[in-house]
Amino acid sequence: MKPFVRYGEYYDLLYQDKDYERECDFIEEVFRSYSRKPVRSVLDIGCGTGGHAIPLAMRGYEVMGIDASEVVIEAAKQKVQLTQADLCLHVMDMRSLRLDRKFDACICMFAVMDYLITNDDIRLALANIKNHLEKGSVFTFDCWNGLAVLRMLPSVTVKTMVRDDRKVTRIAQPELDALHHLCHVKYHLIITNAEAVIDEVDEQHTVRYLFPQEIAHYLEDADFELLKMCPFGDLHGTVDEHVWNISIVARRKG
């Protein structure tokens, strides 16, 4: 089963604690600090339910959001209608992305790149991203830091979120495949109202963690210049084996 099918139905409920506005502040800081040209158009790959795309559109950017999951794109379209944000949304896979235009910037937020689990997946995606960026345009993404994953090791986690009369409890059971730099995460969701369990979801997500030198190699190979590697959302921090989520800033050469 593809990820973010049934899981995607509860995406916004599960991640309602995520501070998208602050993350968009970080994205704009990246644009100001590293783009060689004013950023007006943004390609949001793996846009999910529009958590970053909608605020960026409301801030005046021309945004196109794509995601491989029909479920989350449909949810994003409903949110766009409510906010009246001006942006385009499409169901597309980053490995086969074909748009007849280029953008001033590209973002892949919330571990989107980790879902590229083979070397060829990464190469295809980066080649497509490069082909949709103007020369000198900035590309930022975040991912699991392999140094931290192997030092700290994934463990079972339980997260509970409540909205109105619904509560969702997510149990995440990870299984590490260190040889292939993968983590298979089995998610079990239990959704309840005030009276009973109303739904249960089981879905497995396989994600790849990346090491700093590996990231540098893939970017160089795809004709990107690596500009910054930092703790997620913190351009002034330092990456080491204790930082699980890292942000990367690159720029298309030329």
Backbone bond lengths (Angstrom), bond angles and torsions (degrees), N, CA, C in turn:
res aa  C-N    CA-C-N  psi(-1)  N-CA   C-N-CA  omega(-1)  CA-C   N-CA-C  phi
1 M - - - 1.465 - - 1.528 109.95 -
2 K 1.336 117.22 138.76 1.453 121.07 175.34 1.526 110.12 -66.17
3 P 1.337 117.85 149.42 1.469 119.17 173.89 1.518 111.34 -69.81
4 F 1.309 115.17 160.39 1.470 122.76 177.27 1.530 112.11 60.54
5 V 1.339 115.24 44.23 1.460 120.93 170.80 1.519 106.38 -99.75
6 R 1.314 118.33 -89.40 1.463 119.29 174.29 1.531 111.08 -65.85
7 Y 1.317 116.45 -38.37 1.469 121.19 177.54 1.524 110.29 -56.88
8 G 1.327 115.69 -38.36 1.457 120.44 -179.28 1.515 113.72 -63.10
9 E 1.340 116.92 -24.59 1.464 120.69 179.34 1.529 111.60 -64.43
10 Y 1.331 116.36 -25.56 1.468 121.03 -177.27 1.531 111.99 -113.18
11 Y 1.328 115.90 15.66 1.464 121.72 -174.90 1.526 112.06 -57.08
12 D 1.320 117.01 -52.59 1.466 119.76 -175.96 1.518 112.18 -67.94
13 L 1.309 116.91 -31.99 1.463 119.90 176.64 1.522 110.23 -67.54
14 L 1.324 116.96 -42.72 1.462 121.23 -178.82 1.526 113.04 -67.72
15 Y 1.324 116.72 -34.33 1.463 120.34 -173.29 1.524 112.76 -112.47
16 Q 1.321 116.88 27.22 1.461 119.76 179.55 1.525 112.15 -67.56
17 D 1.334 117.10 -15.17 1.463 120.91 178.21 1.529 112.50 -86.65
18 K 1.308 117.35 -1.41 1.467 121.27 -178.42 1.528 109.68 -78.26
19 D 1.325 116.59 131.23 1.464 121.86 -176.09 1.530 109.90 -90.55
20 Y 1.318 115.66 82.05 1.461 120.49 -177.24 1.524 112.50 -65.80
21 E 1.316 117.56 -34.79 1.464 119.43 -179.68 1.525 110.72 -63.94
22 R 1.326 116.95 -42.73 1.465 119.90 178.02 1.528 110.29 -64.36
23 E 1.329 116.88 -39.62 1.455 119.69 178.78 1.530 111.16 -65.89
24 C 1.326 116.78 -34.07 1.470 119.61 175.41 1.526 111.03 -69.07
25 D 1.331 117.20 -32.08 1.469 120.05 172.55 1.527 109.81 -59.93
26 F 1.335 116.03 -43.41 1.466 121.14 178.02 1.527 110.75 -62.40
27 I 1.321 116.60 -44.70 1.467 120.75 179.19 1.527 110.55 -58.56
28 E 1.326 116.46 -43.88 1.466 119.47 179.04 1.527 111.33 -66.31
29 E 1.319 117.19 -34.62 1.468 120.23 175.74 1.526 110.32 -63.12
30 V 1.326 116.48 -39.84 1.464 120.84 175.72 1.527 110.56 -61.33
31 F 1.322 116.54 -45.74 1.470 120.23 179.12 1.527 110.72 -57.80
32 R 1.336 115.82 -48.84 1.471 120.10 -177.16 1.525 111.98 -64.64
33 S 1.320 116.14 -36.91 1.463 120.45 -172.47 1.523 113.56 -83.13
34 Y 1.332 117.52 -29.72 1.461 118.73 -167.99 1.527 116.33 -125.58
35 S 1.321 118.66 -15.35 1.463 118.49 179.68 1.524 110.37 -78.55
36 R 1.316 116.83 140.30 1.461 121.15 179.06 1.521 112.22 -84.15
37 K 1.308 116.32 -2.97 1.463 120.60 -179.16 1.521 108.31 -143.40
38 P 1.322 117.76 157.54 1.466 119.38 176.30 1.530 110.13 -59.62
39 V 1.317 116.38 135.05 1.466 120.60 -179.34 1.522 109.34 -91.77
40 R 1.309 114.67 119.14 1.470 120.44 177.06 1.530 111.22 -118.27
41 S 1.333 116.71 -35.92 1.466 120.61 -178.72 1.525 110.07 -113.23
42 V 1.330 116.04 137.42 1.466 122.12 -175.07 1.522 109.63 -130.88
43 L 1.328 116.23 130.30 1.461 122.49 171.86 1.521 107.74 -99.70
44 D 1.329 116.50 117.19 1.465 122.53 -179.68 1.522 107.99 -103.89
45 I 1.331 116.40 103.42 1.465 121.89 -178.01 1.522 109.17 -94.14
46 G 1.337 115.50 128.30 1.460 120.29 -173.32 1.511 109.63 74.57
47 C 1.326 115.62 46.79 1.471 120.86 -171.07 1.520 113.47 -72.37
48 G 1.338 117.57 -11.88 1.461 119.19 -179.87 1.512 111.98 59.64
49 T 1.318 115.66 -134.87 1.467 120.52 -178.54 1.526 112.50 -89.96
50 G 1.336 116.49 14.84 1.465 120.46 174.91 1.509 115.14 92.53
51 G 1.329 117.00 18.96 1.461 120.74 -176.17 1.519 114.46 -57.07
52 H 1.331 117.05 -36.32 1.466 121.14 176.17 1.525 111.53 -99.94
53 A 1.319 116.77 -37.52 1.467 120.96 -175.66 1.522 112.06 -60.86
54 I 1.327 116.69 -43.65 1.466 119.59 -177.21 1.530 111.70 -67.33
55 P 1.348 119.82 -49.87 1.470 118.54 177.34 1.529 113.18 -59.86
56 L 1.334 117.41 -38.14 1.464 119.38 178.78 1.525 111.00 -65.51
57 A 1.330 116.70 -39.59 1.468 119.75 176.49 1.523 110.71 -64.09
58 M 1.336 116.32 -38.88 1.463 120.18 178.99 1.529 111.48 -67.78
59 R 1.340 116.44 -22.16 1.468 120.95 177.46 1.525 112.18 -86.81
60 G 1.320 117.13 0.57 1.454 120.17 173.71 1.512 116.64 107.46
61 Y 1.325 118.02 1.05 1.459 120.50 178.83 1.529 110.60 -82.19
62 E 1.315 115.30 149.76 1.462 121.06 170.53 1.526 106.77 -86.59
63 V 1.314 117.38 111.28 1.461 121.70 -171.19 1.524 110.84 -116.27
64 M 1.328 115.13 135.28 1.455 121.23 167.62 1.523 107.33 -119.28
65 G 1.324 116.75 124.56 1.452 121.50 -179.87 1.513 111.07 -110.79
66 I 1.334 116.04 134.74 1.462 119.96 175.35 1.517 109.41 -128.08
67 D 1.322 115.95 150.48 1.455 121.88 176.04 1.525 107.90 -154.74
68 A 1.327 115.88 148.23 1.462 120.15 -179.97 1.523 112.47 -77.89
69 S 1.330 117.09 -13.18 1.463 121.53 -177.41 1.523 111.34 -96.00
70 E 1.321 116.43 118.68 1.462 120.81 176.51 1.523 111.07 -64.10
71 V 1.334 116.39 -33.31 1.467 121.26 -177.18 1.520 110.88 -61.83
72 V 1.334 117.28 -49.29 1.466 119.02 -176.55 1.527 111.71 -74.76
73 I 1.325 117.89 -31.08 1.468 119.45 176.26 1.522 110.35 -65.27
74 E 1.316 117.45 -39.35 1.465 120.19 177.72 1.525 110.35 -63.79
75 A 1.336 116.75 -40.77 1.467 120.22 177.12 1.523 110.53 -63.85
76 A 1.335 116.78 -40.09 1.467 120.69 178.56 1.523 110.95 -62.96
77 K 1.321 117.33 -40.97 1.467 120.75 179.86 1.526 111.24 -62.79
78 Q 1.324 116.49 -37.95 1.466 119.85 177.84 1.525 110.91 -65.50
79 K 1.339 116.96 -38.87 1.463 120.59 178.43 1.529 111.44 -68.95
80 V 1.323 116.48 -34.98 1.465 120.25 177.08 1.521 110.24 -62.18
81 Q 1.319 117.06 -41.01 1.466 120.56 178.34 1.525 111.20 -62.01
82 L 1.325 116.76 -37.77 1.468 120.77 -179.30 1.523 111.61 -71.14
83 T 1.332 116.64 -39.10 1.469 120.58 -176.25 1.518 112.52 -90.32
84 Q 1.334 116.03 -16.77 1.469 122.19 -175.29 1.530 111.96 60.54
85 A 1.338 115.48 28.40 1.464 119.71 175.09 1.524 109.43 -68.13
86 D 1.319 116.03 147.55 1.462 121.66 -177.46 1.526 109.08 -100.58
87 L 1.329 116.84 96.45 1.455 120.69 177.39 1.515 110.32 -155.03
88 C 1.338 115.33 161.87 1.465 121.91 179.42 1.525 109.35 -106.49
89 L 1.324 116.70 141.51 1.454 122.34 -178.88 1.524 109.55 -130.80
90 H 1.338 115.58 137.36 1.463 120.10 -178.23 1.526 110.37 -143.15
91 V 1.335 116.05 148.16 1.462 121.78 171.63 1.523 107.45 -86.83
92 M 1.333 116.00 111.28 1.467 121.21 -179.35 1.522 109.38 -151.11
93 D 1.321 115.32 153.73 1.460 123.20 175.64 1.526 108.18 -99.15
94 M 1.313 117.12 130.92 1.468 119.95 -177.25 1.526 112.72 -63.38
95 R 1.326 117.31 -21.20 1.466 119.90 -179.80 1.527 112.56 -77.04
96 S 1.318 116.65 -18.17 1.470 120.71 -179.66 1.523 111.35 -127.19
97 L 1.318 115.32 25.47 1.462 121.97 -176.05 1.526 111.29 -63.56
98 R 1.336 115.45 127.56 1.462 120.75 176.60 1.527 108.85 -140.00
99 L 1.301 116.42 104.24 1.460 122.27 176.56 1.526 107.82 -123.11
100 D 1.281 117.07 145.31 1.464 120.52 -176.47 1.525 111.84 -90.85
101 R 1.336 115.20 48.82 1.459 118.53 178.72 1.520 109.94 -166.44
102 K 1.327 115.59 170.52 1.458 122.04 177.27 1.524 109.14 -121.42
103 F 1.338 115.29 161.04 1.459 122.05 -175.91 1.523 110.19 -125.56
104 D 1.335 114.92 161.64 1.465 121.16 177.72 1.526 112.14 -80.33
105 A 1.331 117.39 -20.35 1.463 121.27 -178.40 1.518 109.31 -159.29
106 C 1.330 114.82 156.27 1.464 121.18 174.96 1.517 108.81 -133.46
107 I 1.334 116.59 137.84 1.459 121.75 175.77 1.525 108.99 -125.03
108 C 1.323 115.64 143.49 1.475 123.21 172.96 1.522 106.05 -133.91
109 M 1.324 116.42 91.74 1.456 120.99 -170.60 1.528 112.43 -100.08
110 F 1.332 113.79 156.33 1.467 122.83 173.59 1.531 111.82 66.27
111 A 1.339 115.46 52.13 1.469 123.22 171.90 1.524 113.98 63.01
112 V 1.322 117.41 26.26 1.466 120.37 177.92 1.531 110.91 -58.22
113 M 1.326 117.08 -42.48 1.464 120.45 -177.73 1.524 112.29 -64.56
114 D 1.323 118.05 -22.73 1.462 121.13 179.89 1.524 112.47 -67.56
115 Y 1.322 116.58 -17.44 1.464 119.86 179.01 1.528 112.19 -83.25
116 L 1.322 117.07 0.54 1.464 122.25 171.92 1.522 106.85 -90.94
117 I 1.321 116.85 98.49 1.469 118.70 -165.30 1.527 114.29 -95.40
118 T 1.319 118.47 -9.63 1.465 119.88 176.54 1.523 109.92 -116.49
119 N 1.328 115.36 161.56 1.462 120.07 177.75 1.526 111.13 -59.78
120 D 1.327 116.35 -41.13 1.466 119.75 179.59 1.523 111.76 -65.38
121 D 1.345 116.88 -37.21 1.470 120.19 176.10 1.528 110.34 -56.18
122 I 1.320 115.55 -47.00 1.465 120.63 -177.78 1.525 110.52 -64.28
123 R 1.324 116.32 -45.22 1.467 119.94 -179.38 1.525 111.76 -62.51
124 L 1.334 116.78 -43.62 1.462 120.56 179.69 1.524 111.16 -62.52
125 A 1.329 115.94 -45.76 1.466 119.95 -177.98 1.521 111.11 -63.88
126 L 1.327 117.22 -45.68 1.463 119.88 -179.14 1.528 111.62 -65.50
127 A 1.323 117.16 -37.05 1.466 119.78 177.13 1.525 110.57 -63.55
128 N 1.320 116.72 -41.23 1.464 120.30 179.00 1.524 111.55 -66.90
129 I 1.324 116.12 -41.30 1.466 119.75 178.61 1.524 109.92 -61.81
130 K 1.328 116.59 -46.32 1.468 119.86 178.48 1.526 111.30 -57.39
131 N 1.322 116.29 -42.55 1.468 120.61 -177.16 1.524 113.25 -68.71
132 H 1.332 116.68 -14.72 1.464 120.04 179.50 1.524 112.20 -106.62
133 L 1.338 116.19 11.50 1.461 121.05 178.03 1.518 110.70 -116.33
134 E 1.323 115.12 142.95 1.461 120.10 170.41 1.531 108.86 -68.84
135 K 1.318 117.36 153.53 1.459 120.49 175.85 1.526 109.47 -60.10
136 G 1.330 115.95 136.43 1.458 120.88 -178.19 1.513 114.00 84.33
137 S 1.338 116.72 -0.23 1.468 120.26 -179.14 1.521 110.95 -81.07
138 V 1.313 115.50 154.22 1.456 121.80 -172.88 1.528 111.06 -96.67
139 F 1.325 115.03 148.05 1.465 123.53 177.86 1.519 107.43 -133.22
140 T 1.328 117.38 124.00 1.462 120.35 177.94 1.517 110.44 -128.19
141 F 1.322 115.08 140.54 1.464 121.18 177.90 1.521 108.89 -149.38
142 D 1.313 115.81 169.30 1.460 120.32 175.51 1.517 108.93 -131.24
143 C 1.327 116.05 157.93 1.463 120.40 -177.41 1.520 110.07 -159.27
144 W 1.332 114.73 170.42 1.457 120.38 171.82 1.530 108.50 -72.76
145 N 1.315 115.93 136.20 1.455 123.21 177.85 1.529 109.25 -87.97
146 G 1.333 116.66 113.90 1.457 120.61 -177.91 1.519 113.95 -56.93
147 L 1.336 117.06 -32.49 1.466 120.17 178.58 1.521 110.96 -59.90
148 A 1.331 115.80 -43.50 1.466 120.86 -178.64 1.521 111.57 -75.27
149 V 1.328 116.73 -37.74 1.467 120.06 -179.29 1.526 110.28 -59.19
150 L 1.334 117.39 -44.83 1.460 120.15 -177.66 1.521 112.57 -77.18
151 R 1.315 117.53 -24.20 1.465 119.25 177.16 1.520 111.58 -81.78
152 M 1.337 117.06 -44.22 1.460 121.46 -173.57 1.529 112.60 -92.71
153 L 1.326 116.84 -29.39 1.465 125.82 179.04 1.534 112.55 65.29
154 P 1.323 116.43 133.98 1.466 120.14 177.71 1.523 110.65 -65.36
155 S 1.317 116.39 147.93 1.467 121.02 -179.94 1.522 109.36 -139.32
156 V 1.317 115.93 164.49 1.461 121.26 178.80 1.528 109.20 -64.37
157 T 1.320 116.16 132.79 1.465 120.93 177.55 1.522 109.75 -129.10
158 V 1.323 114.70 152.94 1.462 121.54 176.63 1.522 107.85 -128.29
159 K 1.316 116.33 128.55 1.461 121.78 179.37 1.519 109.04 -128.10
160 T 1.327 116.09 134.46 1.462 121.03 178.62 1.521 109.61 -125.82
161 M 1.328 115.64 130.02 1.457 121.37 177.44 1.521 108.97 -130.65
162 V 1.346 115.28 146.93 1.464 121.20 -177.13 1.521 109.22 -128.14
163 R 1.317 115.90 136.99 1.468 121.42 172.26 1.526 107.85 -142.38
164 D 1.318 114.94 124.18 1.469 121.31 -177.61 1.527 109.21 54.78
165 D 1.331 117.98 -120.40 1.463 119.51 -177.34 1.527 112.07 -102.59
166 R 1.339 117.49 13.77 1.464 120.09 -179.04 1.526 110.89 -113.86
167 K 1.303 114.86 140.30 1.466 121.27 176.18 1.524 108.34 -127.53
168 V 1.328 116.04 133.01 1.455 119.88 175.61 1.521 108.62 -119.03
169 T 1.313 115.23 129.53 1.461 122.09 175.49 1.519 107.78 -112.76
170 R 1.322 115.73 124.22 1.466 120.94 -179.41 1.519 109.97 -111.48
171 I 1.315 115.63 124.35 1.464 121.80 174.19 1.524 107.38 -107.45
172 A 1.326 116.21 120.86 1.466 121.42 -178.97 1.520 109.23 -110.70
173 Q 1.328 116.10 120.59 1.459 121.93 -179.93 1.530 109.13 -115.58
174 P 1.336 117.61 105.37 1.463 120.50 -177.12 1.527 112.75 -89.84
175 E 1.317 114.85 147.49 1.467 121.91 173.28 1.521 107.52 -129.87
176 L 1.321 115.96 117.70 1.459 121.23 -174.26 1.526 111.27 -84.72
177 D 1.319 115.93 134.61 1.464 123.31 171.89 1.526 106.23 -119.18
178 A 1.330 115.47 82.21 1.462 120.98 -171.08 1.527 112.39 -64.97
179 L 1.329 117.11 -31.84 1.462 120.10 -178.42 1.524 111.58 -61.30
180 H 1.329 115.97 -36.31 1.463 120.50 -177.00 1.534 113.05 -105.23
181 H 1.335 116.57 8.59 1.470 122.07 179.42 1.531 111.13 60.27
182 L 1.328 117.08 39.05 1.456 121.61 -176.95 1.518 111.55 -121.63
183 C 1.328 114.52 155.61 1.459 121.29 170.96 1.528 107.21 -133.64
184 H 1.329 115.68 121.97 1.461 121.40 177.50 1.529 107.26 -95.27
185 V 1.318 116.38 115.78 1.466 120.79 -175.99 1.528 109.31 -109.80
186 K 1.317 115.88 117.65 1.464 121.16 176.09 1.527 108.44 -92.54
187 Y 1.320 115.50 117.12 1.461 121.32 179.14 1.527 109.93 -100.80
188 H 1.316 115.06 132.47 1.468 121.04 172.22 1.520 107.32 -123.18
189 L 1.322 116.37 118.23 1.458 121.72 179.69 1.521 109.57 -106.82
190 I 1.318 115.23 135.55 1.463 122.00 174.95 1.519 107.03 -120.74
191 I 1.318 116.48 118.65 1.463 121.23 -177.30 1.522 108.63 -111.53
192 T 1.313 115.87 127.40 1.462 121.02 -177.26 1.527 110.14 -130.58
193 N 1.333 114.20 156.65 1.463 119.87 166.32 1.520 107.17 -112.80
194 A 1.301 117.78 -162.83 1.467 120.21 -176.22 1.520 112.61 -66.71
195 E 1.323 116.77 -16.96 1.457 119.43 -172.00 1.521 114.86 -112.20
196 A 1.350 117.37 -33.93 1.463 117.64 -171.59 1.524 111.60 -163.70
197 V 1.330 114.77 172.48 1.459 121.08 170.72 1.527 108.18 -73.56
198 I 1.336 117.13 125.98 1.466 120.20 -176.96 1.527 112.50 -109.78
199 D 1.332 117.00 -13.13 1.462 119.07 178.73 1.523 109.42 -165.35
200 E 1.325 115.58 152.36 1.460 122.08 172.29 1.525 108.12 -139.31
201 V 1.319 115.34 142.31 1.463 121.29 -176.85 1.517 109.36 -132.77
202 D 1.328 115.94 134.15 1.465 121.84 172.21 1.521 108.20 -121.98
203 E 1.330 116.04 126.57 1.462 120.04 -178.02 1.519 108.69 -151.63
204 Q 1.317 116.71 136.88 1.463 120.73 177.97 1.523 110.49 -106.54
205 H 1.326 115.54 132.63 1.460 122.37 175.48 1.526 108.13 -116.13
206 T 1.314 116.67 130.75 1.460 121.19 174.38 1.521 108.24 -107.50
207 V 1.322 115.73 123.54 1.464 120.68 -178.66 1.523 109.95 -125.03
208 R 1.310 114.78 153.49 1.459 121.33 179.63 1.517 109.35 -111.31
209 Y 1.317 116.33 133.87 1.457 119.99 173.80 1.527 108.24 -97.41
210 L 1.323 115.01 150.37 1.458 121.22 -173.40 1.527 110.92 -122.94
211 F 1.317 115.98 145.67 1.460 121.96 179.27 1.532 109.76 -99.38
212 P 1.327 117.41 150.26 1.465 120.54 -174.91 1.526 115.06 -51.91
213 Q 1.331 117.71 -47.97 1.464 119.24 -179.09 1.525 111.95 -69.08
214 E 1.328 115.76 -30.19 1.461 121.11 175.75 1.531 110.34 -64.92
215 I 1.317 115.67 -44.60 1.465 120.85 177.82 1.527 110.28 -59.79
216 A 1.322 116.03 -46.82 1.469 120.45 -179.98 1.527 111.00 -59.11
217 H 1.322 116.45 -40.65 1.467 120.75 -179.47 1.523 111.51 -64.84
218 Y 1.332 116.79 -48.46 1.466 119.88 -178.69 1.529 111.34 -61.95
219 L 1.320 116.77 -40.70 1.463 120.08 179.87 1.524 111.28 -65.91
220 E 1.314 116.78 -45.35 1.466 120.73 178.82 1.529 110.46 -60.67
221 D 1.314 116.01 -42.52 1.462 121.16 -179.04 1.530 111.94 -63.71
222 A 1.351 116.04 -28.66 1.469 121.12 -178.89 1.526 112.62 -94.03
223 D 1.333 116.84 9.39 1.468 122.19 177.00 1.529 112.62 74.67
224 F 1.338 115.22 34.20 1.463 121.17 172.80 1.523 109.52 -110.62
225 E 1.309 115.34 150.16 1.463 122.29 173.15 1.525 108.15 -101.19
226 L 1.331 116.95 120.57 1.463 120.82 177.25 1.523 108.81 -74.59
227 L 1.325 116.54 121.90 1.459 121.55 -175.74 1.520 113.18 -106.23
228 K 1.330 116.79 -35.07 1.462 119.48 -174.12 1.516 110.32 -156.86
229 M 1.332 114.99 139.69 1.456 122.74 171.49 1.523 106.22 -133.04
230 C 1.329 117.15 122.24 1.462 120.26 -171.58 1.524 109.87 -149.14
231 P 1.338 117.75 167.48 1.463 119.31 171.87 1.524 109.66 -57.75
232 F 1.316 116.79 149.98 1.462 120.89 -175.32 1.526 111.40 -52.29
233 G 1.336 115.43 123.28 1.453 120.95 174.94 1.514 115.81 74.12
234 D 1.339 118.04 13.58 1.468 120.75 -176.53 1.528 109.75 -136.17
235 L 1.322 116.58 93.42 1.460 120.84 -177.04 1.521 113.21 -64.89
236 H 1.316 117.22 -16.94 1.463 120.28 -174.81 1.529 112.86 -100.78
237 G 1.336 117.70 -0.56 1.458 121.22 -179.06 1.522 112.30 -89.18
238 T 1.326 115.43 174.72 1.464 122.69 -177.70 1.523 110.19 -119.45
239 V 1.312 116.41 137.83 1.464 121.79 179.03 1.525 109.92 -87.55
240 D 1.326 115.61 132.34 1.456 121.25 170.76 1.524 108.16 -146.59
241 E 1.339 116.19 -167.68 1.464 120.14 -175.28 1.523 113.47 -74.92
242 H 1.333 117.67 1.06 1.466 121.40 178.51 1.527 112.10 -103.36
243 V 1.325 117.30 -1.02 1.472 121.51 -177.38 1.530 108.93 -105.74
244 W 1.327 116.35 107.91 1.468 121.29 -173.60 1.536 111.99 -75.04
245 N 1.316 116.86 -48.03 1.466 121.36 -177.76 1.527 109.98 -103.88
246 I 1.319 116.02 124.70 1.458 119.69 -177.27 1.530 110.85 -124.22
247 S 1.319 114.74 150.19 1.465 121.95 175.49 1.522 109.22 -105.56
248 I 1.316 115.30 142.18 1.458 121.98 179.23 1.520 108.94 -124.32
249 V 1.311 115.99 135.98 1.461 121.67 175.68 1.524 107.77 -119.84
250 A 1.322 115.63 127.55 1.464 121.26 178.49 1.526 108.80 -134.74
251 R 1.314 115.05 166.68 1.461 119.88 179.84 1.528 109.11 -138.20
252 R 1.315 115.46 137.11 1.463 118.42 176.47 1.521 109.08 -65.39
253 K 1.317 116.09 130.62 1.457 120.63 -178.55 1.528 111.11 -67.94
254 G 1.322 113.96 154.77 1.453 119.08 177.04 1.506 112.56 120.06
